[in-house]
Amino acid sequence: MKKLIKIFSLLLLVGFFSISLVACSSSSGIPNSKSGQILYNGGIVSVVDDNIFYANGYVNSDITSMDEFNAGAEYSYLARLDLNEETQQYSSPENVNKLNSEVLGYENMYSFVLGDFVYYTSPNKHKTKFNEYVFTYVSVFKTRLNGKDTKEIMTTNSFDSEKAQFRAVQFDGESYFIIYDGTALNVINLANDEKIEISASATSVALPKENDEFDGKLYYTQDKENEFGQSGNEVFEFDLASKQSRSISSTINNTITFTGREGNELFLTRLNEITGVSNTYKLNTQKLATTSFLSALEKPFYSAQIDNIFRIECKTASSFNGYIFESSLSGEAQLFYKADNSSEPIRLLASGEYNSVLFVNNDLVFFSTEDGISYLSVLEPEEIKVLVDGMTVISDKAGYEIHESGNLKNVYFYAQRVYDQSEEAEVSEEEQTDANYYLYQVSFTAQTNPKLLGKTIN
């Protein structure tokens, strides 16, 4: 009898711990039918079934004090909006759920959803040993879809906005967050928040694009000490499967700088330190298993350094498949297009005709302008079409939502508030002077006027 009582007591204890574990790991109550996928929509929004998670507003200046951080957090917080709720075209939506009070919308923003969590970056708020803030460093957080159980995963020890990159990727059934702060290259396993430092002194990186098929290999360069004062640097390959790096190139008087990646294609600039000649090359990573780094280089892709390269895939005309990229002429960036079967690129946009390339969808190239967002097709590059007009936008930040068919559905962007003509007479002077930037959505399918999704502070 005593044995039965002990067994019964043990079962109750096991049941208690089971219930406790379930309670501790309870979900947010927000459904996510694609919980096993990384939901990334340009790094500024995440569309989760009928909800959208986003930075409500954008802080359009550097944060230099805690007062400025708190002021920015008044409108640049993590927000959730039910897309089924009716919202007026130009009116501030009332049903925005504020999930936390960190600044999300800023120069170094990046966010995505995985499972029951939103992952996002925010300016560092840790003080140095001299009791000072360094807001240019970046902290990485995660929080449940209801804003609960917020956790800081890591904070960088430096940050160079010109070089830094973030990537959320999946490989071999695992999800990872890759963080390059311009100096240190780290990867976080999102299953357990474990951080692996790949390099403490990377000078350039070649990271996969979001949603690309990823082979688990990351590439980076480091400076090296050469004998007899010779120039040159070293190239490394990091394997996520083995968690090991290996040197794949160490050349004398040649400096390699990675400038982009599309799938298994790496793009890099090779500078001859003696002659000063610089060319951009393409390299297929699959060749590295059977040949050396230098032997794997294809003939020069372009006779200068490039930036912001995107793959073009035309559904209706595969002969137009190729790449678009930026390169500077006379110190000013211009946009080029090079088809796979072409030896020379053609110029799509000159400096002054665009501000930033935002993203590419099939054969369409979307870019910001002085007063909105436009796009063109590489099939008819002379015909520029306007998607957003007459708005002051953040020129280098945009999100996008894709139909199951692969075609573009919605575009998300930050802009200063605009009003319908019928509303202008009712707008207060305080509202008219609101120069903050809030999130807008514009339908590419319906070509309608932009809809205000961010809740204004007035």
C-alpha positions as CSV (number, residue, x, y, z in Angstrom):
1,M,0.0,0.0,0.0
2,K,2.8,2.4,0.9
3,K,4.5,1.6,-2.4
4,L,1.3,2.5,-4.3
5,I,1.0,5.8,-2.3
6,K,4.7,6.5,-3.3
7,I,4.0,5.8,-6.9
8,F,0.8,7.9,-6.9
9,S,2.7,10.7,-5.2
10,L,5.5,10.4,-7.8
11,L,3.0,10.6,-10.6
12,L,1.4,13.7,-9.1
13,L,4.9,15.3,-8.8
14,V,5.7,14.5,-12.4
15,G,2.4,15.9,-13.5
16,F,3.0,19.1,-11.4
17,F,6.4,19.6,-13.1
18,S,4.9,18.9,-16.5
19,I,2.2,21.5,-15.9
20,S,4.9,23.9,-14.7
21,L,7.0,23.4,-17.8
22,V,4.0,23.9,-20.0
23,A,3.2,27.1,-18.1
24,C,6.8,28.4,-18.4
25,S,6.9,27.7,-22.2
26,S,3.4,28.9,-22.9
27,S,3.0,30.8,-26.2
28,S,1.9,34.3,-26.6
29,G,-1.6,33.4,-27.8
30,I,-0.9,35.0,-31.2
31,P,-1.2,32.4,-34.0
32,N,1.6,31.8,-36.4
33,S,0.8,29.2,-39.1
34,K,4.4,29.4,-40.4
35,S,6.1,29.1,-37.0
36,G,9.0,27.0,-38.4
37,Q,10.0,29.7,-40.9
38,I,11.8,33.0,-40.5
39,L,9.3,35.6,-41.4
40,Y,11.4,38.4,-42.8
41,N,9.8,41.2,-44.9
42,G,12.7,43.5,-45.6
43,G,13.9,43.7,-42.1
44,I,11.5,46.4,-41.0
45,V,8.2,44.4,-40.8
46,S,7.1,40.8,-40.3
47,V,3.7,39.7,-41.5
48,V,2.4,36.9,-39.3
49,D,-1.0,35.6,-40.6
50,D,-3.4,38.4,-39.9
51,N,-0.9,40.5,-37.8
52,I,2.0,42.7,-38.7
53,F,4.9,43.4,-36.3
54,Y,6.9,46.5,-37.0
55,A,8.7,49.6,-35.6
56,N,5.8,52.1,-35.3
57,G,8.0,55.0,-36.3
58,Y,11.5,56.0,-37.4
59,V,14.0,58.1,-35.5
60,N,15.6,60.3,-38.2
61,S,18.7,61.4,-36.3
62,D,21.5,60.0,-34.2
63,I,20.7,59.3,-30.6
64,T,23.3,60.9,-28.3
65,S,21.6,60.9,-24.9
66,M,19.1,59.0,-22.8
67,D,16.6,61.9,-23.2
68,E,16.8,61.5,-27.0
69,F,16.4,57.7,-26.7
70,N,13.3,58.1,-24.5
71,A,11.8,60.7,-26.9
72,G,12.3,58.4,-29.8
73,A,10.8,55.5,-27.9
74,E,7.6,57.5,-27.7
75,Y,6.8,56.6,-31.3
76,S,9.5,54.2,-32.5
77,Y,8.5,51.2,-30.4
78,L,7.7,47.6,-31.3
79,A,4.1,47.5,-32.5
80,R,1.5,44.9,-33.6
81,L,-1.5,45.7,-35.8
82,D,-4.3,43.4,-36.7
83,L,-4.5,43.7,-40.5
84,N,-8.2,42.8,-40.4
85,E,-9.1,45.9,-38.5
86,E,-10.4,48.8,-40.6
87,T,-8.2,51.8,-40.8
88,Q,-8.8,55.1,-42.5
89,Q,-6.5,56.1,-45.4
90,Y,-4.8,59.0,-43.8
91,S,-5.9,58.8,-40.1
92,S,-3.7,57.5,-37.3
93,P,-4.8,54.0,-36.4
94,E,-6.1,53.6,-32.9
95,N,-5.8,49.8,-32.6
96,V,-2.0,49.7,-32.6
97,N,-0.6,47.4,-29.8
98,K,2.6,48.8,-28.2
99,L,4.6,45.7,-27.2
100,N,7.7,47.4,-25.7
101,S,9.4,50.8,-25.3
102,E,12.7,50.2,-27.1
103,V,13.7,52.2,-30.1
104,L,13.4,50.0,-33.2
105,G,13.0,52.3,-36.1
106,Y,16.5,53.8,-36.7
107,E,19.5,53.5,-39.0
108,N,20.7,50.1,-37.8
109,M,17.2,48.5,-37.5
110,Y,16.6,44.8,-38.3
111,S,13.7,42.6,-37.2
112,F,12.1,39.2,-38.0
113,V,9.8,36.7,-36.5
114,L,10.6,33.1,-35.8
115,G,8.0,30.9,-34.0
116,D,6.6,32.7,-31.0
117,F,9.2,35.4,-30.9
118,V,10.1,38.7,-32.5
119,Y,13.8,39.4,-32.8
120,Y,15.0,43.0,-33.2
121,T,17.9,45.4,-32.8
122,S,17.9,48.6,-30.8
123,P,20.6,51.2,-29.7
124,N,22.8,50.0,-26.9
125,K,21.8,51.4,-23.4
126,H,24.6,49.9,-21.4
127,K,27.0,52.4,-19.8
128,T,30.7,52.2,-20.2
129,K,33.1,52.0,-17.3
130,F,33.3,55.8,-17.6
131,N,29.5,56.0,-16.9
132,E,28.8,57.0,-20.5
133,Y,26.4,55.7,-23.1
134,V,27.5,54.5,-26.6
135,F,24.2,54.4,-28.5
136,T,26.0,53.6,-31.8
137,Y,26.5,50.0,-30.5
138,V,23.6,47.7,-31.2
139,S,21.7,45.4,-28.8
140,V,19.8,42.3,-30.0
141,F,16.6,41.4,-28.3
142,K,13.8,38.9,-28.6
143,T,10.3,39.1,-27.1
144,R,7.1,37.0,-27.5
145,L,4.5,38.1,-30.0
146,N,2.5,39.6,-27.1
147,G,5.5,41.6,-25.9
148,K,6.2,39.3,-22.9
149,D,9.4,37.6,-21.8
150,T,11.7,40.1,-23.4
151,K,15.4,39.1,-23.4
152,E,18.6,40.7,-24.5
153,I,20.6,38.2,-26.5
154,M,23.8,40.2,-27.1
155,T,25.3,43.7,-27.5
156,T,28.1,44.6,-30.0
157,N,31.4,46.0,-28.8
158,S,31.6,48.3,-31.9
159,F,29.6,49.3,-34.9
160,D,30.3,50.6,-38.3
161,S,27.1,51.4,-40.1
162,E,28.8,51.6,-43.5
163,K,30.0,48.0,-43.3
164,A,27.7,46.2,-40.8
165,Q,25.2,43.6,-41.9
166,F,22.5,41.4,-40.3
167,R,21.2,38.1,-41.7
168,A,18.5,35.7,-40.4
169,V,19.1,32.3,-42.1
170,Q,18.2,28.7,-41.8
171,F,20.5,25.7,-42.4
172,D,20.1,22.0,-41.8
173,G,16.9,22.4,-39.8
174,E,18.4,25.1,-37.5
175,S,17.8,28.9,-37.5
176,Y,20.6,31.4,-37.1
177,F,21.1,35.2,-36.7
178,I,24.4,36.4,-38.2
179,I,25.7,39.7,-36.9
180,Y,28.6,41.6,-38.5
181,D,29.2,44.9,-36.7
182,G,31.9,46.0,-39.1
183,T,34.6,44.4,-37.0
184,A,33.4,41.3,-35.2
185,L,31.5,38.5,-37.0
186,N,29.1,36.5,-34.8
187,V,26.4,33.9,-35.3
188,I,23.6,33.1,-32.8
189,N,21.9,29.8,-32.8
190,L,18.2,30.8,-32.3
191,A,17.3,27.4,-30.7
192,N,19.3,28.2,-27.6
193,D,20.6,31.8,-28.1
194,E,24.2,30.5,-28.1
195,K,26.7,32.9,-29.6
196,I,29.7,31.8,-31.6
197,E,32.4,34.4,-32.4
198,I,33.6,33.6,-35.9
199,S,36.1,36.5,-36.1
200,A,37.0,39.4,-33.9
201,S,38.6,41.4,-36.8
202,A,36.8,40.7,-40.1
203,T,37.4,43.4,-42.7
204,S,34.7,42.3,-45.1
205,V,32.1,39.5,-45.3
206,A,30.0,37.6,-47.8
207,L,26.7,36.7,-46.2
208,P,23.7,34.9,-47.8
209,K,20.6,36.9,-48.6
210,E,17.4,36.2,-46.6
211,N,15.3,33.3,-48.0
212,D,18.2,32.1,-50.2
213,E,19.1,28.5,-50.3
214,F,22.1,28.4,-47.8
215,D,24.9,25.9,-47.8
216,G,26.0,26.7,-44.2
217,K,29.2,28.5,-45.4
218,L,30.2,32.0,-44.5
219,Y,33.1,33.9,-46.0
220,Y,35.2,36.8,-44.6
221,T,38.5,38.5,-44.9
222,Q,41.1,39.5,-42.3
223,D,44.3,41.6,-42.4
224,K,47.4,39.6,-42.0
225,E,51.0,40.3,-41.1
226,N,53.2,39.8,-44.2
227,E,56.9,39.2,-44.2
228,F,59.2,41.9,-45.5
229,G,56.3,44.5,-45.4
230,Q,54.3,43.1,-48.2
231,S,50.6,43.9,-48.6
232,G,47.7,41.5,-49.0
233,N,45.1,39.9,-46.8
234,E,43.6,36.5,-46.0
235,V,40.3,34.9,-46.9
236,F,38.4,32.4,-44.6
237,E,35.5,30.0,-45.0
238,F,33.4,29.3,-41.9
239,D,31.3,26.1,-41.8
240,L,28.2,26.2,-39.6
241,A,28.1,22.4,-39.6
242,S,31.5,22.0,-38.0
243,K,31.7,25.4,-36.4
244,Q,35.2,25.8,-37.8
245,S,37.0,28.3,-40.0
246,R,39.7,27.5,-42.6
247,S,41.9,29.8,-44.6
248,I,41.2,29.5,-48.3
249,S,43.4,32.3,-49.7
250,S,46.5,34.2,-48.5
251,T,48.0,36.1,-51.3
252,I,50.9,38.5,-51.4
253,N,50.3,42.0,-52.7
254,N,46.6,41.3,-53.4
255,T,43.8,42.5,-51.2
256,I,40.4,40.8,-51.4
257,T,37.2,42.7,-50.3
258,F,33.8,40.9,-50.4
259,T,31.1,43.2,-52.0
260,G,28.1,40.9,-52.2
261,R,26.6,37.4,-52.4
262,E,23.8,35.8,-54.3
263,G,23.2,32.1,-53.4
264,N,26.5,30.3,-54.1
265,E,27.9,33.3,-56.1
266,L,30.4,35.5,-54.2
267,F,31.3,38.9,-55.5
268,L,34.7,40.4,-54.5
269,T,37.1,43.1,-55.4
270,R,40.7,42.1,-55.9
271,L,43.1,45.0,-55.6
272,N,46.7,44.6,-56.9
273,E,48.6,46.6,-54.3
274,I,51.6,47.1,-56.7
275,T,49.7,48.3,-59.8
276,G,46.7,49.8,-58.0
277,V,44.4,48.0,-60.5
278,S,41.1,46.9,-59.0
279,N,38.6,44.5,-60.6
280,T,35.4,42.8,-59.4
281,Y,35.2,39.0,-59.7
282,K,32.6,36.4,-59.3
283,L,33.2,33.1,-57.6
284,N,31.0,30.0,-57.3
285,T,31.6,28.5,-53.8
286,Q,31.0,25.0,-55.0
287,K,34.2,25.1,-57.0
288,L,36.2,25.6,-53.7
289,A,35.8,21.9,-52.9
290,T,37.9,20.9,-55.9
291,T,40.1,23.9,-56.7
292,S,42.0,26.8,-55.2
293,F,40.4,30.2,-54.4
294,L,42.3,32.0,-57.2
295,S,41.6,29.2,-59.7
296,A,37.8,29.4,-58.9
297,L,37.7,33.1,-59.8
298,E,35.8,33.7,-63.0
299,K,36.9,36.4,-65.5
300,P,36.4,40.0,-64.2
301,F,32.7,40.7,-63.6
302,Y,33.3,44.5,-63.7
303,S,36.3,46.8,-64.0
304,A,35.7,48.6,-60.7
305,Q,34.4,48.0,-57.2
306,I,30.6,47.4,-56.9
307,D,28.0,47.5,-54.1
308,N,24.4,46.4,-53.4
309,I,24.2,43.6,-55.9
310,F,20.9,41.8,-56.5
311,R,20.0,38.8,-58.6
312,I,17.4,39.4,-61.4
313,E,15.2,36.4,-62.3
314,C,12.7,37.1,-65.1
315,K,9.7,34.7,-65.1
316,T,8.7,35.5,-68.7
317,A,12.1,35.9,-70.3
318,S,15.0,34.0,-68.9
319,S,17.4,35.7,-71.3
320,F,17.1,38.8,-69.1
321,N,18.3,37.0,-66.0
322,G,21.3,38.7,-64.5
323,Y,22.3,41.2,-61.8
324,I,21.9,44.8,-60.9
325,F,24.5,46.6,-58.8
326,E,25.8,50.0,-57.9
327,S,29.2,51.4,-58.8
328,S,30.7,54.8,-58.3
329,L,31.8,57.0,-61.2
330,S,33.4,60.3,-60.3
331,G,32.6,59.5,-56.7
332,E,28.8,59.2,-57.2
333,A,26.9,55.9,-57.2
334,Q,25.1,54.8,-60.3
335,L,22.9,51.8,-61.0
336,F,23.9,49.1,-63.5
337,Y,22.3,46.0,-65.0
338,K,24.3,43.1,-66.4
339,A,22.6,40.1,-68.1
340,D,24.1,36.7,-67.7
341,N,25.0,36.5,-71.4
342,S,26.4,40.0,-71.6
343,S,30.0,41.0,-71.3
344,E,29.3,44.6,-70.3
345,P,26.7,46.2,-68.1
346,I,24.2,48.9,-69.1
347,R,23.4,51.9,-66.9
348,L,19.9,51.9,-65.5
349,L,20.0,55.1,-63.4
350,A,22.4,57.9,-63.1
351,S,23.4,59.6,-59.8
352,G,20.6,62.0,-58.9
353,E,17.9,59.9,-60.5
354,Y,17.5,57.7,-57.4
355,N,18.5,57.7,-53.7
356,S,18.8,54.0,-52.8
357,V,17.9,50.6,-54.2
358,L,15.3,49.1,-51.9
359,F,14.7,45.6,-53.2
360,V,14.2,43.5,-56.3
361,N,11.2,41.3,-57.1
362,N,11.5,39.1,-60.3
363,D,12.4,41.6,-63.1
364,L,11.4,44.7,-61.1
365,V,13.8,47.0,-59.4
366,F,12.4,49.3,-56.6
367,F,14.2,52.4,-55.6
368,S,13.6,55.6,-53.5
369,T,13.6,59.1,-55.0
370,E,13.5,62.6,-53.6
371,D,9.8,62.4,-53.1
372,G,8.7,58.8,-53.0
373,I,9.3,55.3,-54.4
374,S,9.5,54.2,-58.0
375,Y,10.3,51.1,-60.0
376,L,11.4,49.8,-63.4
377,S,11.6,46.5,-65.2
378,V,14.9,45.4,-66.8
379,L,12.8,44.3,-69.7
380,E,11.9,48.0,-70.3
381,P,14.4,50.0,-68.3
382,E,13.4,53.4,-69.9
383,E,9.9,53.2,-68.5
384,I,10.0,54.3,-64.9
385,K,6.8,53.9,-62.9
386,V,5.9,55.7,-59.7
387,L,4.5,53.8,-56.7
388,V,4.7,56.5,-54.0
389,D,4.7,60.2,-54.9
390,G,4.8,63.5,-53.0
391,M,6.0,62.0,-49.7
392,T,9.2,62.6,-47.7
393,V,10.4,59.0,-47.1
394,I,13.4,57.3,-45.4
395,S,15.4,56.6,-48.5
396,D,17.1,53.3,-47.6
397,K,14.4,51.4,-45.6
398,A,11.5,49.4,-47.1
399,G,9.7,46.2,-46.4
400,Y,7.8,44.0,-48.8
401,E,5.1,41.3,-48.7
402,I,5.1,38.6,-51.4
403,H,2.1,36.6,-52.7
404,E,2.4,32.8,-52.7
405,S,2.9,33.1,-56.5
406,G,6.1,35.1,-55.9
407,N,4.7,38.4,-57.1
408,L,4.8,41.5,-55.0
409,K,1.7,42.3,-52.8
410,N,2.5,45.2,-50.5
411,V,5.4,47.6,-49.9
412,Y,6.0,49.1,-46.4
413,F,8.0,52.3,-45.9
414,Y,8.6,55.2,-43.4
415,A,7.4,58.7,-44.3
416,Q,6.3,62.0,-42.8
417,R,2.6,62.2,-42.3
418,V,0.4,63.4,-45.2
419,Y,-3.3,64.3,-45.1
420,D,-6.3,63.9,-47.4
421,Q,-7.5,67.3,-48.8
422,S,-10.8,66.9,-47.0
423,E,-8.8,66.5,-43.7
424,E,-6.5,69.5,-44.1
425,A,-8.9,72.0,-42.7
426,E,-9.4,69.9,-39.6
427,V,-5.7,69.3,-38.9
428,S,-4.4,71.1,-35.9
429,E,-1.2,73.2,-36.0
430,E,0.5,70.7,-33.7
431,E,-0.2,67.9,-36.2
432,Q,1.0,69.9,-39.1
433,T,4.4,70.4,-37.4
434,D,4.8,66.7,-36.7
435,A,8.0,65.9,-38.6
436,N,8.3,62.3,-37.3
437,Y,8.4,59.4,-39.7
438,Y,5.7,56.7,-39.4
439,L,5.1,53.3,-41.2
440,Y,3.0,53.3,-44.3
441,Q,1.7,50.5,-46.5
442,V,1.0,50.7,-50.2
443,S,-0.6,47.9,-52.2
444,F,1.4,47.1,-55.3
445,T,-1.5,44.9,-56.6
446,A,-4.2,47.5,-56.3
447,Q,-2.0,50.6,-56.8
448,T,-3.9,52.5,-54.2
449,N,-2.8,55.5,-52.0
450,P,-0.5,54.7,-49.1
451,K,-2.2,53.8,-45.8
452,L,-0.9,55.0,-42.5
453,L,-0.1,52.1,-40.1
454,G,2.0,53.9,-37.5
455,K,0.2,55.5,-34.6
456,T,1.1,59.2,-34.4
457,I,2.0,60.8,-31.1
458,N,-0.2,63.8,-31.5
